[in-house]
Structure formats: C-alpha cells, structure tokens
Amino acid sequence: MIENSGTRKSVVVLGGGYGGFKVARALDDVADVTLVDPSDAFMHNVAAWRALVDPEWLDRIFMPYDRLLTHGRFLQDRAVEVDGLRVTLASGRRLEPDYLILATGSSYPFPAKVDEPGAETARARFREAHKDLLDARRVLLVGAGPSGLELAGEIKAFFPDKHVTIADAATDILPGPFDQALRDELRGQLDKLGVELKLGSPLSELPSAAPATAASIAITTEAGDKLTADIWYRCFGVGLQTGYLRGALAEALDDRGHVRVDEYLRVSGQDRVFAIGDISDADRNMAGMAGAQAQLLAANLGVLIGGEGELTGYKRWPTAIVVPLGPEGGAGQLPGHDGIVGPETAAELKGRAMLVDAQAALFDAPAPVETETTP
C-alpha cells in the first residue's frame, strides 16, 4: 500500500513518457503521486534524430525525473504485474493506490527511442551511433513513415554529401489519414535534398547487421533493385508496452493490443484505472495527443478527488502532423489551416527547436522529495 500524506488520495502513474510525466506533474499539488519508470530520465524522443546528427543536443533531450515532482516521489522501477489497482514492481515492491494511470507507452527501434536505464549510458550509445553515421557514405532507411522522412531530412541537412535511400513496400510515403498534397510536398523537398526513394516493393530480407551500426549492407528488393549502404536504420516497428497487464486489465486489450478506454479515459470495466498515450485506444499514437490526454485526465481526477465539478470527455484530435526535414525544411497538415503548411511553419513549430524548451520547463522542481532506485 502507498502511505498517503495526510488525507490526500494516492495516484500511481506507470510510465514517464509524454502522457505519464505530464499527468504526474499536473496532479502533484492535489494528490500523493508516485511516478514509476525504468529509466532515470525522460528522453524527449521527438528530438532523437537531431541528437543523432548533432550530439550537442544530447545534453538537452534527457530530463531527470527527480526534477519533476515537488511533493510526490519517483521510483526507478518497472511494473511486472498489474491486476486492477494492484501493482507489482520488478523490485518486488507492491503498490495499491486509490487511482492508477497506465502510461507505459511504446517501444521503437533505437535511436528514436532507447531502453537504457540511465541517461549517461543512453548518451554514450548515441555518441557511438553518431560516430558510425559520420563514417558512412551511404545510408539506408527502411520505412517511409514520419520517422524515416525526418531522419532523412536530418542527415541531409547536416551531412549533405551522404547518399540517403528510403525503402518501403508501400507505393507512397507517409501512410495515414493525410492529404495527398502533404505527401507531394514532402516528396518534392526530399527530391531537392537528393534523397532516393525505393517504394512499392518489399525487401527480400532485412539487413543482417544491427541497425544504427557500421556495416557493409547489400540487399535487394523483390522487384530486383539492389540497395547498398554503410549503415541502416529501422524506421518502423512500434511495440506497445502492455505485457504486464493481468486479469480484467488484460481482457481490456483490443485486437491491435491497445487498452480500451471510455470517453473519460477509464479502462474498460474499471472505475479507478485509466490509460493514456500510445497504449490507449483513445487516439493515434502521437506525443501531442498523449499530452492532451494527460491534461484532461489530470483535470478529471481533480474533480473526482475534490468531489466538485463535472468530468470532461476526451475528443479525438482531427488529423494533425508536422514532419520537419531538418531545421529549415518540412511540411504539415494542421487543423484550422486550409491546405498544408510549408517549410517555414514546419521549422517554426518544430524543426528549429524540436519542442525541447516546452518539455524542459516542466522539469523544474527545486529538489527531489523522494527518489528510489530498484536494487
């Protein structure tokens, strides 16, 4: 059990990603909050590709969790079994709060995300990957979604002489509910950057070498095109982090592996267990949407804890995306804008600063109240 401070209700947040850390921070003044995450720092993975090409960004994208909460606590640990409100951590510690928030997010191939428990080891891994990229003349990116496009733009912006190829079985870039005009604009910019697109035919097999490491790559597409490179990156493969769910919570998973939630982000069949971010079926898997869910859930829990006011239902976002291609390129599709937005707007909204300052401003607690690390 979690010991409450006075009469404050206890809230456990599992996962410190874009949804988890924001809801923990927002509830810090109204509840006894415990944030649990396997890593010691939040990684602003929106800027991960920038840190790969420019390691000076590494000091900006890792933000220690012990600077997040003023009243609550951070546990560097991970959930191994969760059934209802009962939480068992890898350390053997058990928690049973008044309210539980599932925000464990998703995994993705390095360097878009990392699975290192410490920021220092994660930075070291980035620096090694940067060295391997520096030595490469030809770069292969497998996957023409937002990650592949952004990485191509970053590499060409910082290393214009490198040959970059994007390969995908799809016949066009950027799958999803986006206007064709956006794809056309991005393809035009990629062409000007000199990025080669190999679309419409799957690879015969993925390279045997580990992604993001120096290696001699030579593979073919089923159409017979030969692709060679000195390094490759896997720009696809989201994995939802829900393997710890048990009992009724496991039964709440839909066919795609997402946790089913109602309009108030409560897990199906639960009164005091909520799910936000990538693992939830509330919306698409995007950092901005996870943050919006965190804000709404924090307000609703404030109502539930205080006993006054009315709950607000979550509404899915309209189609929205900004795909930077380096600091000064890219395009996007945004609500309230007729047509697409071009490079200047993409650079202003995301490409130049990569939203770092907005995240860092939330990690300003004067000193940690309580931080525990799994032995």
N, C-alpha and C positions, 0 to 999 in steps of 0.2 A: 504494500500500500504506500501511497505518497502522503507524507505528512503535510497538511495544509498550514499555511501561515495564517493564524487566526481563523476566521470563518471563510476565507477565500476558497472558491471552488478550484479543484485541481484540473489542469489540462495537460495532457501529454501529446506532443507533436512528434510523429515519427518521420524523419526526413527533413533535411535542411536546405532543400532546393528553393527555387523561386517562390513556390507556394508556401512551403514549410517555414522558412525563416521569416517570411513576411507576416504570416498569421501568428507565429510565436511572438514576434516583436509587437504586433498590434495588441495582443492580449496581455502583455507584460504588466500593465498597470491595473488590470481588472481581475486577474486570476493568478493562481500559483502555477506557473508554466514550467514544464520540463521539455526541452528540445533534445531529441536523440538523433545522432548521425554518426556513421562510421568514420568520417573524416574530421580533422580538427579545424578545418576552414571551409567556408563556402567558396566554390570556384565559379566565377562569372563566365560560364562557358560560351555565352554569346560572343565573347572576345577571344575565344580559344585560338581560332585561326590566326588572329592578329599576333597573339603571343608566340605562335609557332614561327612566323616570319620575322618577328621583331621581339626578341627576348626581353627588351626593356619593359615590355608590358607585363612581364611575369610578376613584378612587384605590385601591380595594380589589380590583378584579377583574382588573387586569393585574399579572402577576408576572414579573419579568425572569429569563430563562433563565440569565443569568450568576450568579445566586444559587442555582442548583440543585445543581451538582456541586462537590465539593471536590477530587477527583483528576482527573476527566475533563475534557472540553472541549465547548464548544458552538460549532457552526458555523451562522451565519445564512446559509442556502443552501437549495436545494431539489433533489430528485432529478429528473433528466430521463430517465434510462435506468437500469434495473436488470435485470440478467440473471444469475440465480444470485447469487453473492456479489459480483459486480462492479457497482459503483455509480458512475455519472457524474452530477456535480452541475452546476447551471446555470453555475457559475463556471468549469467545465472541469476542476475537480479530480476525481480518481478515487480511490475507496476500495475496498479488498478485505479486509474484516475476517475474523476467524475465525468470527464469528457475526453474522447480520444480522436485525434485527427491523423488520418493516414495520408502522408505526403511523400512517399518514398521514391516517387518519380520513375525514371527510366535510365537504362544504361545505353551507351553508344560508343562505337569504336574510338579509341584514342587517335588524335588528341582533342577531338571535340568534347569528350568527357574523359575523366581519369578515375581510376579506382584506388588510388593511393590513399592510405590513412593519414598521411602527413603532408602539409603544404611544401615542406622542404624537399621531400623525395619526389613530389609531383613536379616541382620546378626543375629539379635535376633531370627528370625524364624529358621534360620539354627541351631543355638545353641540348641533350643528346640528339633528340629528333631534329632540332634546328641545324645542328652540325651536319647530320646526314642529308638534310634538304639542301644545305649550302653546296655540298659536293656533287649534287645530282644535276645533270644537264637536261634529262628528260624525265617528266613526272606524269604518272598515270593516276587519274582519279576515277574510281569505279562508283558511279552513282551520279545522276544528273538532277537530283533534288536540290533544295536550298543549300545544304552543306557542301555538296560538290561544286556548285556555282560560286559560293562565297570563297571557298578555298582557292579555286582557280583565279578569282579576281585578286585575292591577297597575294598569291605567288607572282602573278604577272605585274602587279603594282610595285612590288619590292624587288623582284628579280625578272625584269622584262625579257632577258635573253634566254630564260629557260623555256623549253618546249613543254607545253602542258596539253594533255589529252584527257577529255572526259568521255568515258564509255558507259553506255546504258542500253539495256534491252528495249526500253521504251523508244517510241518514234520521235518524241519531242522532250524537251527539258521541262522541269518544274511540274511534276504531277500534282493534281489537286484542283480545287474549285476556283481557278484563276482565269482571268480574261486572256484570250489568245494574244491580245495586244501586249500584255506583260511579257509573255514568252518571246514574242518577236523582238521587243525592245532589248531584252537581256541577250538574246542570241546575236543581235546586231552589235552590242557592246563587246561581247565575247569574241566575235569575229575581228573587231578592230584591235583587240588586245592580242590577237594571234592564237587564241585557244582553239584547238582542234576538237571537233565533236565527232564521236563514233557512236551513232544511235541506231536503233532498230534491229539490232542483232545481239543476243546474249553472248557472253564469253564462253568459250568451250570449258574453261575452269578458271577459278581464281588463282592468282599467283601463289606459289607455294611459300614464298618468303613472307615473313611477318610484315604487316603494314607499318608504314612510317619508319622503316629502317632501310639502310642502304643495301641494295641487292641488284643483281642483273635480272631484269624482268623481260620475258619473251613469251607472250601468249597470243592466241588467235580468237577471233570471234567465229561464231558458227557460219557467218557469211564468208569467212576465209580471210578477213583482214588480219594482218599481223601487227601486234602492238608491242613496242619495246620501250623500256624505261629503266632508270637507275633507282627509282623509288616509287612506291604506290601507296595510295590511301584508300581505305574502305569508307565510303561516304554513304553508307546505308546500314540498316540493322538495329533499329530501336528494340530494346528489350525491357518490358515492363517489370518493375521490381515488386512482385506480389507473392512470391513463393513462400512467405512466412504466414500467410493467411490460413486460418483453420476454421472448421465448423461452419457456422452460418455465414461468416465473412467470406470463406472460400466459395460458398454456394452463390454469393452475390456477384461473382465474376461472369461477364457475358462471353459470347463466343470468341471475341477477339482478345479476351484476357483483361479487359478493363473492369473496374469496380462500378457496378450500377449504383447510381445515386438519384435521389429525388430532387425537386427544384430547390430545396434548401441545402443540398449537398450532403444530406444524410445517406449513409449506406443503406441499401435496400433491406428492409426488415429490422433496422436498428433505430433506436431513439437518440443515443448519445455518441454514436460513432459516425465520423464524417470522412469523406475522401475528396481530395483536391489535386489539381495538377495532372500530370501525364497519366497516372493510374486511373483517374476518374473518367467516366464516360460523359461528363458534363459538357465537354467541348473538345476542340482539337488540341493536340499536344504542342503548345507554344508557351514560351516564358511569360508573355504578356497576359495570356489567359489564366495561367496559374496564379499570377499576381492579383488579377481581378477577383478570382475565386477566393483568395486569401482575404482580401479586403472585405468582401461580402460576408464570408463566414465569421470573421472577427466581429463584425457588427452584429450578426445574428446571435453569436454566443454571448455578446454583451447584453443583448435583450434577454436571453434565457437565464443568464446568471443574475442580472439585475431585477428580473421579473417585471419589467416595464417596456412598453413599445410593441411593435409588430415585426414579425420576420419578413425579410425580403427574399423573393425568389430570384435565382440566377437565370439570366437570359443569355443564350448562346450569342457569341460575337458574330457580326457579319464578316464576310471574307476580308481578311486584312493580312498583309505581309509586306515587309521591306527586305529586299535582297541586295545588300551592298556588294559591289565588285571593287574591292579596295577602298581606300579612304575617300576617293572622289567619284566613284562610279556607282552604278546600280540603278534599280528602279523598284517600284512598289505599287500595290493596289490597296487603297485605304478608303474606309467609309467617309462619305461626305465630299469626296473628290470625284469629279467627272473624269472618266478615263483613268490612266495610270499616272503616277508621279515619276519624274525622271531623276537623273543623277544628282542634281543639286539638292533636291528634297531628300533623297536617299542618304546622301552624305551628311546633311544637316541633322536628320533624325537619328541616324545610326552609324554610318560609315566612318566619320571622323573620330568620334569619341567612344563609340561602341557601348554607349549607355553605362559606362563604368561609374561615373560620379554619382548617378542616381542610386546605384546599389550601395556604393561605399558610404554614402551619407547615413544609411540605416545602421551601420556598424560603428556606432559612436558612443557606446556605453563607457562610462568613466573607468570602470574596473570590474572584473568578473566577480559575481557574488558567490558562485559555486560552480566549479568545473570538475568533472570526474572522468577518468580515462579507464577503459577496460584493462585489467591487468594482462 
